[in-house]
Every structure is written in C-alpha cells, then in structure tokens.
Amino acid sequence: MAFAKVAYRKYWLEGCATSDTGVAAEPAASIGFGRDAVLAGMRGAAVKDRLVRENEEAVRKGVFGSPFFLADGEPLWGSDRMALLAQP
C-alpha cells in the first residue's frame, strides 16, 4: 500500500512516467527497498511472467482502470473510492 501511494503521487502529481523502470524504482527505494534489487526484479523473467498472469486474471475478473479494487466481490474504481476500503 505504501508503494502504491508513493507511485501514484509520482504519476498523478509529479507527472512522472512510472512505466520507466528508473522512475518506478524510486517509490520502492523511498520506502526501504534496495533500488538495485528492485531494478533487478523488474527486469527478471519471473516477475514479467507473473505480471502477465496477474493482468490476465484482472481482465478475467472485469477489472478496468486504476486504481481498481474488489471488496467483498464489489468492484470499486477510482482514488475517490479508496476511503470506502478503510471503513469497517
């Protein structure tokens, strides 16, 4: 969750291209992950294969847009819906 918050800020508020591995590694490093390890992981085949599988699963579940959440089977889309996830 911490990574997502920092990465979304970089993209939406700072206008950074988070598709760039160098830019994407910055949020991870800012929350305590080793930058070199993060970059190596992003370049590894296992991580890329998992990304493909996760995206296929998301499409199967009807996920669209970002951020998108499934809470108790209910789809929630958009940053304005994030507060709903924090409610008991």
MOPAC internal coordinates of N, CA, C and O (Angstrom, degrees):
PM7 1SCF
backbone

  N    0.0000 0     0.00 0     0.00 0    0    0    0
  C    1.4411 1     0.00 0     0.00 0    1    0    0
  C    1.5334 1   109.83 1     0.00 0    2    1    0
  O    1.2310 1   120.68 1   139.09 1    3    2    1
  N    1.3325 1   116.31 1   -40.91 1    3    2    1
  C    1.4679 1   119.89 1   179.93 1    5    3    2
  C    1.5253 1   110.66 1   -61.93 1    6    5    3
  O    1.2310 1   120.63 1   137.65 1    7    6    5
  N    1.3448 1   116.40 1   -42.35 1    7    6    5
  C    1.4618 1   119.83 1   178.69 1    9    7    6
  C    1.5294 1   110.41 1   -61.61 1   10    9    7
  O    1.2310 1   120.55 1   133.58 1   11   10    9
  N    1.3246 1   116.56 1   -46.42 1   11   10    9
  C    1.4650 1   120.54 1  -178.33 1   13   11   10
  C    1.5229 1   111.14 1   -58.68 1   14   13   11
  O    1.2310 1   120.40 1   137.51 1   15   14   13
  N    1.3242 1   116.83 1   -42.49 1   15   14   13
  C    1.4642 1   119.69 1  -179.44 1   17   15   14
  C    1.5253 1   111.43 1   -61.95 1   18   17   15
  O    1.2310 1   120.67 1   134.58 1   19   18   17
  N    1.3345 1   116.33 1   -45.42 1   19   18   17
  C    1.4647 1   119.85 1  -179.08 1   21   19   18
  C    1.5309 1   110.45 1   -68.41 1   22   21   19
  O    1.2310 1   120.43 1   137.71 1   23   22   21
  N    1.3296 1   116.78 1   -42.29 1   23   22   21
  C    1.4662 1   120.39 1  -179.19 1   25   23   22
  C    1.5276 1   111.17 1   -64.45 1   26   25   23
  O    1.2310 1   119.96 1   138.43 1   27   26   25
  N    1.3295 1   117.68 1   -41.57 1   27   26   25
  C    1.4657 1   120.14 1   177.91 1   29   27   26
  C    1.5219 1   111.15 1   -64.28 1   30   29   27
  O    1.2310 1   120.03 1   142.03 1   31   30   29
  N    1.3216 1   117.55 1   -37.97 1   31   30   29
  C    1.4639 1   119.81 1   176.81 1   33   31   30
  C    1.5304 1   110.54 1   -62.14 1   34   33   31
  O    1.2310 1   120.82 1   136.42 1   35   34   33
  N    1.3360 1   116.03 1   -43.58 1   35   34   33
  C    1.4787 1   119.58 1   179.65 1   37   35   34
  C    1.5288 1   109.83 1   -59.75 1   38   37   35
  O    1.2310 1   120.65 1   137.52 1   39   38   37
  N    1.3228 1   116.36 1   -42.48 1   39   38   37
  C    1.4606 1   120.22 1  -176.92 1   41   39   38
  C    1.5343 1   111.63 1   -74.45 1   42   41   39
  O    1.2310 1   120.49 1   124.16 1   43   42   41
  N    1.3296 1   116.66 1   -55.84 1   43   42   41
  C    1.4572 1   120.66 1  -171.13 1   45   43   42
  C    1.5235 1   113.79 1   -79.66 1   46   45   43
  O    1.2310 1   119.70 1   143.94 1   47   46   45
  N    1.3237 1   118.18 1   -36.06 1   47   46   45
  C    1.4630 1   119.84 1  -176.20 1   49   47   46
  C    1.5230 1   113.57 1   -96.12 1   50   49   47
  O    1.2310 1   120.83 1   146.29 1   51   50   49
  N    1.3404 1   116.01 1   -33.71 1   51   50   49
  C    1.4604 1   119.36 1  -177.58 1   53   51   50
  C    1.5256 1   112.84 1  -101.28 1   54   53   51
  O    1.2310 1   120.45 1   170.92 1   55   54   53
  N    1.3314 1   116.74 1    -9.08 1   55   54   53
  C    1.4542 1   120.30 1   178.04 1   57   55   54
  C    1.5223 1   114.64 1    70.37 1   58   57   55
  O    1.2310 1   120.37 1  -155.84 1   59   58   57
  N    1.3292 1   116.89 1    24.16 1   59   58   57
  C    1.4700 1   121.33 1  -179.38 1   61   59   58
  C    1.5168 1   111.18 1   -82.24 1   62   61   59
  O    1.2310 1   120.79 1   -36.21 1   63   62   61
  N    1.3131 1   116.10 1   143.79 1   63   62   61
  C    1.4695 1   122.03 1   178.43 1   65   63   62
  C    1.5258 1   108.67 1   -82.08 1   66   65   63
  O    1.2310 1   120.50 1   -85.57 1   67   66   65
  N    1.3244 1   116.66 1    94.43 1   67   66   65
  C    1.4625 1   120.32 1  -178.06 1   69   67   66
  C    1.5207 1   112.60 1   -70.56 1   70   69   67
  O    1.2310 1   119.95 1   175.89 1   71   70   69
  N    1.3106 1   117.70 1    -4.11 1   71   70   69
  C    1.4650 1   120.25 1   172.11 1   73   71   70
  C    1.5279 1   110.89 1   -75.54 1   74   73   71
  O    1.2310 1   120.32 1   164.89 1   75   74   73
  N    1.3135 1   116.99 1   -15.11 1   75   74   73
  C    1.4657 1   122.98 1   175.27 1   77   75   74
  C    1.5296 1   107.54 1   -79.21 1   78   77   75
  O    1.2310 1   119.96 1   -57.12 1   79   78   77
  N    1.3258 1   117.68 1   122.88 1   79   78   77
  C    1.4635 1   120.32 1  -175.57 1   81   79   78
  C    1.5254 1   112.42 1   -59.59 1   82   81   79
  O    1.2310 1   120.10 1   144.03 1   83   82   81
  N    1.3151 1   117.41 1   -35.97 1   83   82   81
  C    1.4535 1   120.41 1   178.42 1   85   83   82
  C    1.5200 1   112.12 1   -62.67 1   86   85   83
  O    1.2310 1   120.70 1   138.03 1   87   86   85
  N    1.3265 1   116.27 1   -41.97 1   87   86   85
  C    1.4589 1   121.50 1   178.06 1   89   87   86
  C    1.5241 1   109.77 1   -69.71 1   90   89   87
  O    1.2310 1   119.92 1   137.80 1   91   90   89
  N    1.3167 1   117.76 1   -42.20 1   91   90   89
  C    1.4619 1   121.51 1  -178.22 1   93   91   90
  C    1.5174 1   112.34 1   -66.32 1   94   93   91
  O    1.2310 1   119.95 1   151.54 1   95   94   93
  N    1.3205 1   117.71 1   -28.46 1   95   94   93
  C    1.4625 1   120.88 1   179.72 1   97   95   94
  C    1.5284 1   111.80 1   -73.60 1   98   97   95
  O    1.2310 1   119.94 1   155.87 1   99   98   97
  N    1.3216 1   117.72 1   -24.13 1   99   98   97
  C    1.4654 1   120.80 1  -177.78 1  101   99   98
  C    1.5294 1   112.83 1   -60.50 1  102  101   99
  O    1.2310 1   118.84 1   131.21 1  103  102  101
  N    1.3380 1   119.81 1   -48.79 1  103  102  101
  C    1.4621 1   118.76 1   178.65 1  105  103  102
  C    1.5348 1   112.54 1   -60.51 1  106  105  103
  O    1.2310 1   120.40 1   141.11 1  107  106  105
  N    1.3151 1   116.85 1   -38.89 1  107  106  105
  C    1.4627 1   119.81 1   178.80 1  109  107  106
  C    1.5184 1   110.77 1   -63.54 1  110  109  107
  O    1.2310 1   120.48 1   136.38 1  111  110  109
  N    1.3154 1   116.69 1   -43.62 1  111  110  109
  C    1.4603 1   120.81 1   178.96 1  113  111  110
  C    1.5278 1   110.99 1   -65.49 1  114  113  111
  O    1.2310 1   120.32 1   145.39 1  115  114  113
  N    1.3227 1   117.00 1   -34.61 1  115  114  113
  C    1.4632 1   120.25 1  -178.07 1  117  115  114
  C    1.5240 1   113.09 1   -68.70 1  118  117  115
  O    1.2310 1   120.28 1   161.04 1  119  118  117
  N    1.3409 1   117.07 1   -18.96 1  119  118  117
  C    1.4709 1   119.99 1   178.34 1  121  119  118
  C    1.5222 1   111.76 1  -107.72 1  122  121  119
  O    1.2310 1   120.58 1  -165.96 1  123  122  121
  N    1.3304 1   116.49 1    14.04 1  123  122  121
  C    1.4520 1   119.27 1   170.25 1  125  123  122
  C    1.5149 1   117.78 1   109.27 1  126  125  123
  O    1.2310 1   119.41 1   179.73 1  127  126  125
  N    1.3060 1   118.73 1    -0.27 1  127  126  125
  C    1.4599 1   120.31 1   177.38 1  129  127  126
  C    1.5238 1   109.53 1   -85.32 1  130  129  127
  O    1.2310 1   120.34 1   -33.91 1  131  130  129
  N    1.3270 1   116.96 1   146.09 1  131  130  129
  C    1.4538 1   120.82 1   177.98 1  133  131  130
  C    1.5199 1   110.83 1   -69.36 1  134  133  131
  O    1.2310 1   120.58 1   -56.42 1  135  134  133
  N    1.3132 1   116.49 1   123.58 1  135  134  133
  C    1.4708 1   121.50 1  -176.93 1  137  135  134
  C    1.5275 1   111.63 1   -56.33 1  138  137  135
  O    1.2310 1   119.68 1   134.01 1  139  138  137
  N    1.3277 1   118.21 1   -45.99 1  139  138  137
  C    1.4659 1   120.97 1  -179.13 1  141  139  138
  C    1.5262 1   111.47 1   -63.57 1  142  141  139
  O    1.2310 1   120.43 1   140.02 1  143  142  141
  N    1.3174 1   116.79 1   -39.98 1  143  142  141
  C    1.4686 1   120.55 1   178.71 1  145  143  142
  C    1.5279 1   111.06 1   -65.89 1  146  145  143
  O    1.2310 1   120.75 1   140.59 1  147  146  145
  N    1.3174 1   116.17 1   -39.41 1  147  146  145
  C    1.4695 1   120.63 1   178.20 1  149  147  146
  C    1.5272 1   110.14 1   -64.10 1  150  149  147
  O    1.2310 1   120.65 1   133.46 1  151  150  149
  N    1.3280 1   116.35 1   -46.54 1  151  150  149
  C    1.4695 1   119.72 1   179.49 1  153  151  150
  C    1.5284 1   110.92 1   -62.40 1  154  153  151
  O    1.2310 1   120.01 1   138.14 1  155  154  153
  N    1.3271 1   117.59 1   -41.86 1  155  154  153
  C    1.4677 1   120.30 1   178.02 1  157  155  154
  C    1.5153 1   110.65 1   -62.59 1  158  157  155
  O    1.2310 1   120.30 1   139.10 1  159  158  157
  N    1.3189 1   117.04 1   -40.90 1  159  158  157
  C    1.4595 1   120.71 1   178.36 1  161  159  158
  C    1.5145 1   112.65 1   -63.88 1  162  161  159
  O    1.2310 1   120.36 1   140.65 1  163  162  161
  N    1.3231 1   116.92 1   -39.35 1  163  162  161
  C    1.4662 1   120.58 1   179.57 1  165  163  162
  C    1.5238 1   111.92 1   -66.18 1  166  165  163
  O    1.2310 1   121.21 1   151.91 1  167  166  165
  N    1.3024 1   115.29 1   -28.09 1  167  166  165
  C    1.4739 1   119.22 1  -177.51 1  169  167  166
  C    1.5212 1   112.43 1   -89.90 1  170  169  167
  O    1.2310 1   119.82 1   167.66 1  171  170  169
  N    1.3320 1   117.95 1   -12.34 1  171  170  169
  C    1.4614 1   121.79 1  -176.23 1  173  171  170
  C    1.5252 1   112.97 1   -74.75 1  174  173  171
  O    1.2310 1   120.76 1   -33.99 1  175  174  173
  N    1.3143 1   116.16 1   146.01 1  175  174  173
  C    1.4679 1   121.74 1  -178.74 1  177  175  174
  C    1.5248 1   111.79 1   -63.35 1  178  177  175
  O    1.2310 1   119.62 1   142.88 1  179  178  177
  N    1.3165 1   118.34 1   -37.12 1  179  178  177
  C    1.4654 1   120.92 1  -178.19 1  181  179  178
  C    1.5282 1   111.08 1   -61.64 1  182  181  179
  O    1.2310 1   120.45 1   138.01 1  183  182  181
  N    1.3230 1   116.74 1   -41.99 1  183  182  181
  C    1.4578 1   121.15 1   179.72 1  185  183  182
  C    1.5308 1   110.26 1   -67.66 1  186  185  183
  O    1.2310 1   120.64 1   137.44 1  187  186  185
  N    1.3104 1   116.39 1   -42.56 1  187  186  185
  C    1.4669 1   119.84 1   179.41 1  189  187  186
  C    1.5268 1   110.77 1   -64.79 1  190  189  187
  O    1.2310 1   120.38 1   139.31 1  191  190  189
  N    1.3256 1   116.88 1   -40.69 1  191  190  189
  C    1.4669 1   120.47 1   177.65 1  193  191  190
  C    1.5209 1   111.10 1   -62.96 1  194  193  191
  O    1.2310 1   120.63 1   138.83 1  195  194  193
  N    1.3429 1   116.39 1   -41.17 1  195  194  193
  C    1.4620 1   119.38 1   178.75 1  197  195  194
  C    1.5214 1   110.65 1   -64.69 1  198  197  195
  O    1.2310 1   120.35 1   140.00 1  199  198  197
  N    1.3280 1   116.94 1   -40.00 1  199  198  197
  C    1.4588 1   120.49 1   177.88 1  201  199  198
  C    1.5215 1   111.03 1   -58.16 1  202  201  199
  O    1.2310 1   120.39 1   136.60 1  203  202  201
  N    1.3233 1   116.86 1   -43.40 1  203  202  201
  C    1.4681 1   120.78 1   177.93 1  205  203  202
  C    1.5286 1   109.59 1   -60.34 1  206  205  203
  O    1.2310 1   120.21 1   132.59 1  207  206  205
  N    1.3345 1   117.21 1   -47.41 1  207  206  205
  C    1.4732 1   120.98 1  -179.34 1  209  207  206
  C    1.5304 1   111.37 1   -62.72 1  210  209  207
  O    1.2310 1   120.55 1   136.94 1  211  210  209
  N    1.3188 1   116.55 1   -43.06 1  211  210  209
  C    1.4681 1   120.29 1  -179.73 1  213  211  210
  C    1.5273 1   111.10 1   -64.51 1  214  213  211
  O    1.2310 1   120.31 1   139.13 1  215  214  213
  N    1.3326 1   117.02 1   -40.87 1  215  214  213
  C    1.4666 1   120.24 1   178.22 1  217  215  214
  C    1.5204 1   111.21 1   -65.52 1  218  217  215
  O    1.2310 1   120.09 1   138.59 1  219  218  217
  N    1.3241 1   117.43 1   -41.41 1  219  218  217
  C    1.4595 1   120.72 1   177.61 1  221  219  218
  C    1.5228 1   110.94 1   -61.36 1  222  221  219
  O    1.2310 1   120.57 1   138.32 1  223  222  221
  N    1.3334 1   116.51 1   -41.68 1  223  222  221
  C    1.4636 1   121.29 1   178.02 1  225  223  222
  C    1.5257 1   110.81 1   -64.93 1  226  225  223
  O    1.2310 1   120.14 1   139.33 1  227  226  225
  N    1.3207 1   117.34 1   -40.67 1  227  226  225
  C    1.4636 1   121.01 1   178.63 1  229  227  226
  C    1.5212 1   110.86 1   -62.24 1  230  229  227
  O    1.2310 1   120.26 1   136.04 1  231  230  229
  N    1.3148 1   117.11 1   -43.96 1  231  230  229
  C    1.4676 1   120.79 1   178.24 1  233  231  230
  C    1.5261 1   109.64 1   -62.43 1  234  233  231
  O    1.2310 1   120.44 1   138.75 1  235  234  233
  N    1.3297 1   116.76 1   -41.25 1  235  234  233
  C    1.4610 1   120.92 1   178.99 1  237  235  234
  C    1.5288 1   111.37 1   -60.53 1  238  237  235
  O    1.2310 1   120.45 1   144.88 1  239  238  237
  N    1.3304 1   116.75 1   -35.12 1  239  238  237
  C    1.4620 1   121.89 1  -179.89 1  241  239  238
  C    1.5249 1   113.20 1   -82.95 1  242  241  239
  O    1.2310 1   120.18 1   174.78 1  243  242  241
  N    1.3295 1   117.26 1    -5.22 1  243  242  241
  C    1.4606 1   120.68 1   178.80 1  245  243  242
  C    1.5156 1   114.30 1    88.00 1  246  245  243
  O    1.2310 1   120.42 1  -162.56 1  247  246  245
  N    1.3178 1   116.81 1    17.44 1  247  246  245
  C    1.4606 1   120.82 1   179.09 1  249  247  246
  C    1.5231 1   109.29 1   -67.97 1  250  249  247
  O    1.2310 1   121.31 1   -41.10 1  251  250  249
  N    1.3216 1   115.10 1   138.90 1  251  250  249
  C    1.4657 1   121.09 1   173.35 1  253  251  250
  C    1.5129 1   107.94 1  -146.62 1  254  253  251
  O    1.2310 1   120.42 1   -29.49 1  255  254  253
  N    1.2956 1   116.81 1   150.51 1  255  254  253
  C    1.4536 1   120.97 1   177.25 1  257  255  254
  C    1.5122 1   113.27 1    70.15 1  258  257  255
  O    1.2310 1   121.95 1    -0.71 1  259  258  257
  N    1.3122 1   113.88 1   179.29 1  259  258  257
  C    1.4554 1   120.13 1  -178.90 1  261  259  258
  C    1.5214 1   108.42 1  -154.13 1  262  261  259
  O    1.2310 1   119.88 1   -46.97 1  263  262  261
  N    1.2969 1   117.84 1   133.03 1  263  262  261
  C    1.4570 1   127.50 1     0.60 1  265  263  262
  C    1.5259 1   111.35 1   -79.89 1  266  265  263
  O    1.2310 1   121.10 1   -31.36 1  267  266  265
  N    1.3082 1   115.51 1   148.64 1  267  266  265
  C    1.4600 1   123.26 1  -179.70 1  269  267  266
  C    1.5164 1   107.46 1  -134.41 1  270  269  267
  O    1.2310 1   120.37 1   -45.55 1  271  270  269
  N    1.3176 1   116.90 1   134.45 1  271  270  269
  C    1.4601 1   121.61 1  -178.23 1  273  271  270
  C    1.5185 1   109.63 1  -133.59 1  274  273  271
  O    1.2310 1   120.99 1   -31.86 1  275  274  273
  N    1.3072 1   115.70 1   148.14 1  275  274  273
  C    1.4531 1   121.66 1   169.39 1  277  275  274
  C    1.5201 1   106.51 1  -111.90 1  278  277  275
  O    1.2310 1   120.46 1   -61.51 1  279  278  277
  N    1.3229 1   116.72 1   118.49 1  279  278  277
  C    1.4666 1   121.69 1   179.96 1  281  279  278
  C    1.5256 1   107.74 1  -122.75 1  282  281  279
  O    1.2310 1   121.25 1   -66.00 1  283  282  281
  N    1.3207 1   115.21 1   114.00 1  283  282  281
  C    1.4711 1   120.53 1  -176.41 1  285  283  282
  C    1.5205 1   111.10 1    53.26 1  286  285  283
  O    1.2310 1   120.80 1  -141.45 1  287  286  285
  N    1.3262 1   116.08 1    38.55 1  287  286  285
  C    1.4563 1   121.92 1   177.94 1  289  287  286
  C    1.5180 1   114.38 1    81.38 1  290  289  287
  O    1.2310 1   120.05 1   175.09 1  291  290  289
  N    1.3230 1   117.51 1    -4.91 1  291  290  289
  C    1.4661 1   120.94 1  -179.44 1  293  291  290
  C    1.5226 1   110.02 1   -94.90 1  294  293  291
  O    1.2310 1   119.93 1   -52.49 1  295  294  293
  N    1.3386 1   117.74 1   127.51 1  295  294  293
  C    1.4647 1   119.88 1   179.06 1  297  295  294
  C    1.5280 1   111.18 1   -77.06 1  298  297  295
  O    1.2310 1   121.53 1   -45.18 1  299  298  297
  N    1.3250 1   114.68 1   134.82 1  299  298  297
  C    1.4607 1   121.69 1   175.21 1  301  299  298
  C    1.5209 1   106.97 1  -127.02 1  302  301  299
  O    1.2310 1   120.47 1   -52.85 1  303  302  301
  N    1.3134 1   116.72 1   127.15 1  303  302  301
  C    1.4619 1   120.47 1  -177.09 1  305  303  302
  C    1.5160 1   109.54 1  -126.46 1  306  305  303
  O    1.2310 1   120.87 1   -47.18 1  307  306  305
  N    1.3270 1   115.94 1   132.82 1  307  306  305
  C    1.4566 1   122.12 1   174.42 1  309  307  306
  C    1.5130 1   112.74 1   107.54 1  310  309  307
  O    1.2310 1   121.23 1   -30.48 1  311  310  309
  N    1.3188 1   115.26 1   149.52 1  311  310  309
  C    1.4601 1   120.32 1  -177.84 1  313  311  310
  C    1.5252 1   111.61 1   -65.19 1  314  313  311
  O    1.2310 1   119.63 1   156.09 1  315  314  313
  N    1.3295 1   118.31 1   -23.91 1  315  314  313
  C    1.4566 1   120.40 1   178.07 1  317  315  314
  C    1.5234 1   112.20 1   -70.34 1  318  317  315
  O    1.2310 1   119.97 1   167.42 1  319  318  317
  N    1.3312 1   117.66 1   -12.58 1  319  318  317
  C    1.4666 1   122.13 1   178.86 1  321  319  318
  C    1.5269 1   112.69 1   -92.14 1  322  321  319
  O    1.2310 1   120.16 1   169.75 1  323  322  321
  N    1.3104 1   117.31 1   -10.25 1  323  322  321
  C    1.4571 1   120.58 1  -176.69 1  325  323  322
  C    1.5242 1   112.53 1   -61.05 1  326  325  323
  O    1.2310 1   120.12 1   145.70 1  327  326  325
  N    1.3197 1   117.37 1   -34.30 1  327  326  325
  C    1.4652 1   121.15 1   179.08 1  329  327  326
  C    1.5218 1   111.15 1   -62.25 1  330  329  327
  O    1.2310 1   120.16 1   149.24 1  331  330  329
  N    1.3287 1   117.30 1   -30.76 1  331  330  329
  C    1.4633 1   120.52 1   179.00 1  333  331  330
  C    1.5249 1   111.80 1   -64.86 1  334  333  331
  O    1.2310 1   120.40 1   151.08 1  335  334  333
  N    1.3090 1   116.85 1   -28.92 1  335  334  333
  C    1.4585 1   120.53 1  -179.73 1  337  335  334
  C    1.5191 1   112.02 1   -71.80 1  338  337  335
  O    1.2310 1   120.16 1   156.23 1  339  338  337
  N    1.3149 1   117.29 1   -23.77 1  339  338  337
  C    1.4602 1   121.39 1  -177.91 1  341  339  338
  C    1.5313 1   112.04 1   -83.95 1  342  341  339
  O    1.2310 1   120.14 1   168.74 1  343  342  341
  N    1.3000 1   117.34 1   -11.26 1  343  342  341
  C    1.4652 1   120.54 1  -179.04 1  345  343  342
  C    1.5203 1   109.90 1   -77.11 1  346  345  343
  O    1.2310 1   120.45 1   -37.92 1  347  346  345
  N    1.3431 1   116.74 1   142.08 1  347  346  345
  C    1.4804 1   119.50 1   179.30 1  349  347  346
  C    1.5063 1   112.30 1   -69.36 1  350  349  347
  O    1.2310 1   120.10 1   180.00 1  351  350  349

